[in-house]
Amino acid sequence: MTETARKGSTRLLGGCGVLAAAAFALADGLGIALTPDYSAWSDAISELVERGAAAKPVVDPVLLLYHALVIPFAVGLHRVIHPDAAMPAGPVMLGLAGLAGVILTLFFPCDPGCEPFVSLRGTLHIFIAIPMGLSILIAIWLVGGAMRASPQWHRFAGYSRATAVAGAGLAAVTIVLAETDQVGLFERLLTWAYLQWCIAIGLNIARGA
């Protein structure tokens, strides 16, 4: 691959971060609109695609696209932040989180109401989803550390670390409020805490930063 072609493909890979956020917003919006009596404030995001959910056939493909787009975005991060690293921990963790999301969407829907310990598949949904979210936050923290050593990306290091810390705080609150009427709100705040980072960093990669 020529240097020009590599730069072009890297920009496309970075754009996948922006597209991933757009796909999540579309999936969430469609699910909310098409699911009777669903509350974005009090109901978990996973309830949009739980077993038997009204909007599951519509939301699942878009949610699958969201998770899948995280993987090429992680490859783009590898190229621009860790060009000389064989196994960069941050991008690898982000890519694995995307893969986990694909597997989660395809094979492990949560049970109605996302109640734990109802079925094995529904329980595994919970046990995959929580580490998946934490992996994204850890990946952002690690990428922020690597950015500190990069002249091109140094200015994003503090922003990345702050995003990871804010996300960790929201994750803790979300877990505490898991059985309350505020879980949907805080789960969405947590999700957008890292999606806004994907948009910002993805746009800069796509612009050739």
C-alpha positions as CSV (number, residue, x, y, z in Angstrom):
1,M,0.0,0.0,0.0
2,T,1.4,3.4,-1.0
3,E,1.7,6.2,1.6
4,T,-1.1,8.1,0.0
5,A,-3.4,5.1,0.0
6,R,-2.6,4.4,3.6
7,K,-3.3,7.9,4.6
8,G,-6.6,7.8,2.8
9,S,-7.6,4.5,4.4
10,T,-6.6,5.8,7.8
11,R,-8.9,8.8,7.4
12,L,-11.7,6.5,6.5
13,L,-11.0,4.4,9.5
14,G,-11.1,7.5,11.7
15,G,-14.5,8.4,10.2
16,C,-15.9,5.2,11.5
17,G,-15.8,6.7,15.0
18,V,-18.2,9.4,13.9
19,L,-20.4,6.9,12.0
20,A,-20.5,4.6,15.1
21,A,-21.9,7.5,17.2
22,A,-24.4,8.3,14.5
23,A,-25.5,4.6,14.3
24,F,-26.0,4.5,18.0
25,A,-28.1,7.6,18.0
26,L,-30.2,6.2,15.2
27,A,-30.7,2.9,16.9
28,D,-31.6,4.5,20.2
29,G,-34.0,7.0,18.5
30,L,-35.7,4.3,16.5
31,G,-36.1,2.1,19.5
32,I,-37.6,4.8,21.7
33,A,-40.0,5.8,18.9
34,L,-41.1,2.2,18.1
35,T,-41.3,0.7,21.6
36,P,-44.6,1.3,23.3
37,D,-44.4,2.6,26.9
38,Y,-40.6,2.8,26.8
39,S,-39.0,5.6,28.8
40,A,-35.5,6.8,27.8
41,W,-35.2,8.1,31.4
42,S,-36.1,5.0,33.4
43,D,-35.6,2.0,31.1
44,A,-32.2,0.5,30.2
45,I,-30.9,0.8,26.6
46,S,-30.8,-3.0,26.3
47,E,-34.5,-3.2,26.9
48,L,-35.0,-1.9,23.4
49,V,-33.6,-5.2,22.1
50,E,-34.6,-7.6,24.8
51,R,-36.2,-10.9,23.9
52,G,-39.6,-10.1,22.4
53,A,-39.0,-6.3,22.1
54,A,-41.3,-4.6,19.7
55,A,-38.6,-2.8,17.8
56,K,-35.9,-5.5,18.0
57,P,-36.0,-6.4,14.3
58,V,-35.4,-2.7,13.4
59,V,-33.0,-1.7,16.2
60,D,-30.7,-4.8,16.2
61,P,-29.2,-4.3,12.7
62,V,-28.4,-0.6,13.4
63,L,-27.0,-1.5,16.9
64,L,-24.9,-4.2,15.3
65,L,-23.6,-1.6,12.8
66,Y,-22.6,0.7,15.7
67,H,-20.6,-2.0,17.5
68,A,-19.0,-3.2,14.2
69,L,-17.9,0.4,13.3
70,V,-15.9,0.6,16.6
71,I,-13.5,-2.1,15.3
72,P,-12.2,-0.2,12.3
73,F,-12.1,3.0,14.3
74,A,-9.8,1.2,16.7
75,V,-7.6,0.3,13.8
76,G,-7.4,3.9,12.8
77,L,-6.4,4.9,16.3
78,H,-3.7,2.3,16.2
79,R,-2.3,3.8,13.0
80,V,-2.2,7.4,14.2
81,I,-1.4,7.1,17.9
82,H,0.7,3.9,18.0
83,P,2.2,3.7,14.5
84,D,5.2,1.6,15.8
85,A,3.4,-0.6,18.4
86,A,2.6,-4.2,17.5
87,M,0.0,-4.6,20.2
88,P,-1.2,-1.2,21.5
89,A,-3.3,-1.8,24.6
90,G,-5.7,1.0,24.2
91,P,-6.9,0.4,20.5
92,V,-6.9,-3.3,21.1
93,M,-9.2,-3.0,24.1
94,L,-11.4,-0.7,22.1
95,G,-11.6,-3.1,19.2
96,L,-12.3,-6.0,21.5
97,A,-15.2,-4.0,23.1
98,G,-16.6,-3.5,19.6
99,L,-16.3,-7.2,18.9
100,A,-18.0,-8.0,22.3
101,G,-20.8,-5.7,21.3
102,V,-21.3,-7.6,18.0
103,I,-21.4,-10.9,19.8
104,L,-23.8,-9.4,22.4
105,T,-26.2,-8.1,19.8
106,L,-26.2,-11.3,17.8
107,F,-26.4,-14.0,20.5
108,F,-27.1,-12.6,23.9
109,P,-30.3,-10.5,24.2
110,C,-31.3,-9.6,27.7
111,D,-34.4,-11.1,29.2
112,P,-37.6,-8.9,29.5
113,G,-36.8,-6.0,31.8
114,C,-33.2,-7.0,31.7
115,E,-33.8,-9.1,34.8
116,P,-30.7,-11.1,35.8
117,F,-30.6,-14.8,36.3
118,V,-33.8,-15.5,34.3
119,S,-32.0,-17.3,31.5
120,L,-28.3,-18.1,30.7
121,R,-28.3,-15.9,27.6
122,G,-29.9,-13.0,29.4
123,T,-27.5,-13.3,32.3
124,L,-24.5,-13.5,30.0
125,H,-25.8,-10.3,28.4
126,I,-25.2,-8.5,31.7
127,F,-21.9,-10.1,32.3
128,I,-20.6,-9.1,28.9
129,A,-22.1,-5.6,28.7
130,I,-20.6,-4.3,31.9
131,P,-17.0,-5.3,31.2
132,M,-17.5,-4.1,27.6
133,G,-18.3,-0.6,28.8
134,L,-15.5,-0.5,31.2
135,S,-13.1,-1.7,28.5
136,I,-14.0,1.3,26.4
137,L,-13.2,3.7,29.3
138,I,-9.9,2.0,30.0
139,A,-9.0,2.1,26.3
140,I,-9.7,5.9,26.2
141,W,-7.5,6.3,29.4
142,L,-4.7,4.4,27.8
143,V,-4.9,6.2,24.5
144,G,-4.8,9.5,26.4
145,G,-1.6,8.4,28.0
146,A,-0.1,7.5,24.6
147,M,-1.2,10.9,23.2
148,R,1.0,12.7,25.8
149,A,4.0,11.3,24.0
150,S,2.8,12.4,20.5
151,P,3.5,15.9,19.3
152,Q,0.5,15.7,17.0
153,W,-1.9,14.5,19.6
154,H,-0.6,15.9,22.8
155,R,-3.3,18.5,23.1
156,F,-5.9,15.7,23.2
157,A,-4.3,13.8,26.1
158,G,-5.9,15.7,28.9
159,Y,-9.3,15.7,27.2
160,S,-9.1,11.9,26.7
161,R,-8.1,11.3,30.3
162,A,-10.9,13.6,31.5
163,T,-13.4,11.7,29.3
164,A,-12.3,8.4,30.9
165,V,-12.6,9.8,34.4
166,A,-16.0,11.3,33.8
167,G,-17.1,8.1,32.2
168,A,-15.9,6.0,35.2
169,G,-17.9,8.3,37.5
170,L,-21.0,7.9,35.4
171,A,-20.5,4.1,35.2
172,A,-20.4,4.0,39.0
173,V,-23.6,6.0,39.3
174,T,-25.3,3.9,36.6
175,I,-24.4,0.7,38.4
176,V,-25.7,2.1,41.7
177,L,-29.0,3.2,40.0
178,A,-29.4,0.0,38.0
179,E,-32.7,-0.9,39.7
180,T,-34.1,2.7,39.9
181,D,-36.2,4.9,37.6
182,Q,-33.1,6.9,36.5
183,V,-31.1,4.0,35.0
184,G,-31.9,4.9,31.4
185,L,-30.8,8.5,31.8
186,F,-27.5,7.7,33.4
187,E,-26.8,4.9,31.0
188,R,-27.2,7.3,28.1
189,L,-25.1,9.9,29.7
190,L,-22.4,7.2,30.2
191,T,-22.7,6.1,26.6
192,W,-22.5,9.6,25.1
193,A,-19.5,10.4,27.5
194,Y,-17.4,8.1,25.3
195,L,-19.2,8.5,22.0
196,Q,-18.5,12.3,22.0
197,W,-14.8,11.3,22.3
198,C,-15.2,9.0,19.3
199,I,-16.7,11.8,17.4
200,A,-14.0,14.3,18.3
201,I,-11.0,12.0,17.8
202,G,-12.6,10.4,14.7
203,L,-13.2,13.8,13.1
204,N,-9.5,14.7,13.6
205,I,-8.3,11.5,12.1
206,A,-10.7,11.9,9.2
207,R,-9.3,15.4,8.6
208,G,-5.8,14.0,8.4
209,A,-4.6,15.1,11.8
